[in-house]
Amino acid sequence: MNVNWKKVSKWSRLLILVGLLLWVTYESYMHQVLGGGKAPSIHALCPYGALESLYALLFTGSFIKKIYSGTVVLLALTVTLGILFRRSFCGLLCPFGALQELFGKIRQKLFKKRFIIPPQVDKVARYLKYFILVLTIGMAWYYGSLWMSPYDPYSAYSHLSSAAGSIEEDPFTIIGFVLLAITLIGSFLYDRFFCKYLCPAGAFYAIIGKISPTKIKRDDNLCVHCKKCDKSCPVNIEVEKLDQVTTAECLNCNECVLACPVKGALEIKTAKKTIHPMVMLLMVVGLFFGTIFIAQLTGNFEVLPKALEQGEIIPIYEVKGYDTIEDAAVKTGLSLEEVYQQLGIPAGVSKSTKFKDISAEFPEFAFDAAKEKAGGESSSKTTLTETPSSSENATGLVDVSGIKGSMSIQEAMDTLAMDAPTFYTLFKIPENVPAQTLLKEISTVSPGYDFQQVKESLQ
């Protein structure tokens, strides 16, 4: 029996993409239902989040909020794929790319026609994603947070089941939902609309992919110039006019190779060796999921916060929105009455209610403000049997009068000859604040933090 490997390759790719989209959709829904302690957020599952956290990781040794070791593994993996096989993550594995292709397939079924943006507009618009890359990474590194989250259409997609609550919690997230609508409408009209014009991750992998040895090469002696390759390309590359595809826009979906009717006219080449699209797909998928499997076995793939150890408790201001009031009592070692009292929770709220849901019944209750009033943000953890920490013992022994708001956290640590954990705990600085942040500007990263007030309390 002759196997049509081109057809097998084409359908295998689509099934993998749809499968990943369904999995991400399920995980996103469960995150809204169960909370971030039991189901990962879209940020933890997206490698771009690790790129946003890279500065904090390198200079403070910690991740920004919602990013974990598994996210870093995903970034390392996708960079490796980019070096070896160019933008193969975009073309073969990206769930948001799959969502766009789904809308493009619907258009093809309805209209049997392909729409193309005028070349003069298209050429300029493609640079927009590079600007978004620089902007979002720069702001994330400066503020030490997922700055683009409210404006991210992928994040908006993951919060569709709780859209109203997300907008109520942060009105800026409406921008993300608007951009999601634009992306889906754009993808219905134009193939891979977000990938071509708006995706900062795609821009990053495009830059990485320029050093890859993998190329698609065309043999002009065999080519019959049917232009089926051009018509199949989701990013509108005119493959039929090129000897080899070197543009950073190529997603390495390999649809052009699969569409070519002449054997050998269009091939994937790596280090002068020809690779069949099915083999390429198996290598990319195998490397991606194989590495994740090994990372999980070795305990290096976490996408959820670590569970508290036996006897360990956290301060009341470290409880999360997905925690119930009853969960908070267990995690903090406080009685239910103390939790209600310290956070100012209305008496009519059931102990099984999640903190993020209280405002739906009692609009006057602001969870973040309640936590700040209860003590502010801190990264310290303690246990039921733990003695006072070294930083607490040092509070009355350290002269902080020379610490100025114009200093960065790193400069202040050097002045006091303190390590980061001790200094952050002493000054009650949230762990997601980068060490290069000026002390007087911490409030821009963590609203409600008052450096002068903390300093005065230590004198």
N, C-alpha and C positions, 0 to 999 in steps of 0.2 A: 504493500500500500504506500503510495506516494503522499508524503506529508507536505502541505503547503506551509512552510515555515514562516513565510512573510505574514500570512494571515494569522498564524499562531502567535507570532511576535506582536502584531498589532492588537489582538484581543487580550493578550496577556498583560500588555502595558495598561490598557484601559481598565481591566479588572483590578490590577494592583492600585491604580489611582483611585478608582471608585471605592475599593476596600479601605484604603487609608482615609478617604473622605468620610465614609460611614463611621469608622472607628473614632476619628477626631470629633465628629458630631456627637456620638454617644458619650465620649469622655467629657465633652463640653457641657452636655445636658446633666450628666451625673455630678459635675463640679457645682452646678447651680443647685442641685437637689441635696447633695451630701456635704458640700463645702470643701474648701481647699485642703482640709486635713485628711480627707479620705479619697478625693479624686483630683488629679492634677489640673491646673489651669492651662489655658492655651499658651500662656507665656512660658510655662515650664516645658511645654512640648515643642516649642518653636526655637530652632537654633539661633534665630536673630536676637532673641532675648539674652543669650550668652554673649553675643557681640556687644550689646548694650551694657552688659555687666562687666565687660573685660577690664575696663579701667579700675573699677573698684576691686576686682579680684587681684589685679597685679599690684596695686598700691596699698590696699588695706587687708588683703587676704580673705575677703568675704564677698558674698554675692549680694547684689541688690535684691530687694523684696520680690518674691515669687520666682526667683531663679535658683536652680539647684545644680548639683554635679552632673545629673543626667542631661541638663540643657547644654552644659559645656561639652559633654561627650558628643551630642548631636552637632554642635558647631564644628568640633574637630573632625567629625566624620564628613560633614558636608564640604568642608574646606578640602579635605583629602580627595573627595570625589571630584571637586572642582579642578584640582591639580591634575588628577589622572584622566578624567573624562569630561572636563569642562562643566557646563551647566546641566549635568545629568540629573541632579536633584530636582531642578525646576521641571525638566521634561518628563521624568520617570517616577518621581516620588512625592512631589508637593501636593498636599490636600487642597490648598487654596487654588492651585493651578487646575486641579481636577474639577473643582466647582465651576471655574470659568469655562473649561472645555464642555462641561455638561450643558451650560447655557448656549454655547456655540453649536452643539449638536442639535439642540431644540430648534435653533434658527435654521439650520441646514434642512431639517425635516419639514419645517413650515414653508420656507421660501425657496429652497433649492438654489440659493444664491449667496454669494460672498460679498460683503461690503468692505471697502478699503478706504481708509482715511487718505486724503490727498497727500502726495509725497512731500510737498513743501511744508505741510503742517506736521506730518508724521516724523520727519527727520529731526525737527526741532523738539517736538514733544518727547522724544525718546531720552533726551538729556535730563528731563525732569526727575526721573528716578534717581539719578546720581546726586542731584541737589537734595532730594529727600533723604538719601543715605547720609550725606554729610550733616544735614540739619538734625536728624533724629539721633544719630550716634553722638554728635557734639552735645546736644542737650541732655541726653541720657548720662553721658560721662560728667557733665558739669553739675547736674542736679543729683546724680547718684540714684536715679529712679527710672522706671519705665515711662519716660516722658511722653512717648508717642501713643501710649495705650488708649487714651480717650479718643484719639483720631484714627486708630487702626481698624480698617474694615474687617480684617481677619479676627481681631478681638471682638468686634461687634457681632460677627457671625456666631462666635462661640457663646455670646450672651443674648441671642435672640429669644430664648425661652424666658428671660428675665429682663427684657428690654426696658420696660417701664421702671422697674426698680433701679436699673443701672443708671438711667437718665436722672432719676430722682436723687440718687446718691451723688452723682457727678454730672451736672448739666452739660459739660463739654463732651460727654460721650455721644450726644446726639450727632456731633460731627462725624464720629465713626460710623454711625448707622446711615447717615446721608452718603458717606463715601462708599459704604457697602452697596447701597442702592445704585449709585453711579457705576460701581464696578460690575454689578450683575447686569445692568442695562447695557453698559458698554461691551461686556463680554457676549451678550446676546447679539449685538450688532457687529462687533469686531472681535476676531479670535484673540484670546489671551490679552485682553485690554489692559488689565492691571499689571501683568507681567511686562508688557511693552513700555508702559508709560509711568507707572507709579510705584512699583515694588522696590524698596530699598535693599531687600535681601537679594533680589535678582541682580541689582546693580553691583552688589558686593561680589557675588559669584561670577558675574561677567568679567570683573577685573581679575579675579583669581584665575579664571579659565583661560586668560590670554597666554599663560605660560604652559598650558597643557599640550602634550604631544599628540593628543587625539584630534583628528580633523576628518571632515567629510570631503572626499576628493572625487572629481568628475573627470572621466576619460572622454575627451572631445571626439576621439576616433570612433567610440561606440555610441555616444549620445545621439539620439534621433530628434532631439529638440521638441519633444512633445509637450514640455512644460508641466508635466504632471507633478514634478518635484516642487515647482513654484506654487502650484495650486494647493498642495498638501501642507505647505509650511505655515504653522500657526502665527509666526511673527513676520510673514511676508518677505522673506529673503528670496531674491531672484537667483536661485541656485543654478538655473540653466545657463546663466551668463558667467559663472565663476569656474575657475579651475579647481579651487578648493575653498571651502567655507571657513573663513577665519574670523568673521565678524563676532563680536562679543554678544550680539543679539541672539545667536543660535542657542536654543534650549536643549539641544541634543536629545530631542524626542525621537529622532531617526525616522520620522514619518516620510521624509523625502526619499530616503533610501528604500523604504518599503513600497513607495508608490512607483518607483522606477521600473519600467517594463523590460529593460534590457539588462541582462546579467553582466555585471562588471562595469557598467557605465557610471554608477554612483556607489561608492563604498566608504565604509568607516575605516580609517587607517590610524593605527597607533604604532609609532616607531617602525614604520614601513610594513607593518603586519596588518592584514585585512581581518576585521572582526565582524561577524554577522550580527545584525541587530538583536537577535534572540540571545546570543552569547553576551553581548553588551548588557542587555537587560538582566540576565542572570548574574553577571559579575557585580553590577551595581547593587542589585537587591541583596545578593549574598554578602557583600562587604558591609552594607548598611545594617541589615538585621543580625548578621553574624557577630559584628562588633558590639552591638547593643546587648546581645545575648551573653557574650563574654563579660561585658561590663556589669551586667546584672548579677552574674554568678560570682564575680569578685567583689561585689558590694560597692561598685563605683558608678552606679546609675540610679540616682535618686531624683525623683520629680515631685516628691512630697516632703513636708517638714518632718523631721525626725520625731518619733513618738517619745514622750517623756519616759525616763527610766523609773523603776520602782522607787518611790519615796521622793522623787524630784518634783518640785513645784515651780511655778513661774509667778511673777508679779501680776497683779490684777490688770495692769495696763498692757500686758502682752497677750491677753485673750483675743481671739479673732472673731470676725463677724459671723463665721460659720459655726462657732461654738454656741451651744445652748447655755442658758443660765446654770443649769445643772452641771454641764461639762466644766464651766468656769469654776464652780465650787470645788470640783475634784482636782482640777489642774492647779488651782491657787492654794489649796489647803484651807480655804475659808468655809465658813458655814453659809448656807443659802441666804440667811438673813444679812450676813456681812456683805455678800455680793450685791444684794439688792440695795443696801445702804450706801456702799462705797461708790457704786455706779449710778445711783439715783434712779433706779428702775422703778417705774410705777407699780404699785402693789397688785394691780389687776392683771399683770403679765404672768402667764404660766411659766413655770420653771423649765418646761420643755421647749420654750420659744428660743429661736436663734436670735442673736443680738441684731443681725442685719435686718430682721423682720419686725423688730419692735416698733420702729417708726411708722410702719404701715397702720398700726393700731393706735399708736400714740405719737403723732407727728412732732410733738415738742421734744421727744427724746432724740438726742444726737449722740450716737455711739462713740465717735472719735473724740468729741468734746468731753464726754463722760470719762473716757480713759485718761485724757490729759489732766482733767481735774483730779483724778484718782492718783496721779503721780507722774504723768508724762511718759514719753517713750524711753525705754532702756533695753539694753541687750543682755542684761545680767540675768542669770538663773541661779537658783539656790535649792537646797534640799532640806527636808524636814530635820535632818540631824546635822546640818552644816553649821560651822562656826562662822562668825562675821568675816567677810572677805578682807583680803589685804588692802583693797582700795578703801573700804570703810574704816579700817584701822588707821589708814594714812590720811583720812580726811582732815583730822585736826593737826597733823604733823607736817603737811605740805603748805608752803607759802605760795599762794596763787596770785598774790598781788601784782606780780610781774607779767601775768598772762593778759594780753590785750585782745580786744575784738578784732583788731587788724591783722592778728596772727592767723596763719592756717592751723588746722588741727595738728598737722605734722610738726610745724615749728613749735607749737606749745608742748607737744610730747617731748621734743628734743630738749626744750628749756627745762622741763621738769624731770628729764631722764626717766620717763615712764614708757612702758610698752603700751600698745594700742588697747588691749582689753582693759587694763587698769585705768587708763586715761578716759576711755569712753564711759566706763562705769562710774568713775568719779564725777565726771561732768554730765552724766545722764544723757549722753549723746546717742541717738538711735544708730544701730549698727549699719544701716544702709547709707549713712552719710560719708562720702569719700574724704580721705585724710587731707586732700588739698583744699577743702572748703574752708573759707575764712570763718572764724568763730562767730563773728557778727552776722554772717549770712547763712548760718545753719537753719534758721527759720524759713528760708526759701525752699529748703529741701524737706524740712519737718515743721510744718506750720504749728505754731503754739510754743515752740522752743524759745526760751528767753535766756540768752547767754549771761547777761548782766545779773539776772535774778539768780541763776545757778551759781555764778561766781560769788555773789554776796552771801549765799547760804554756806559757802565753804570757808569764808573768812572769819 
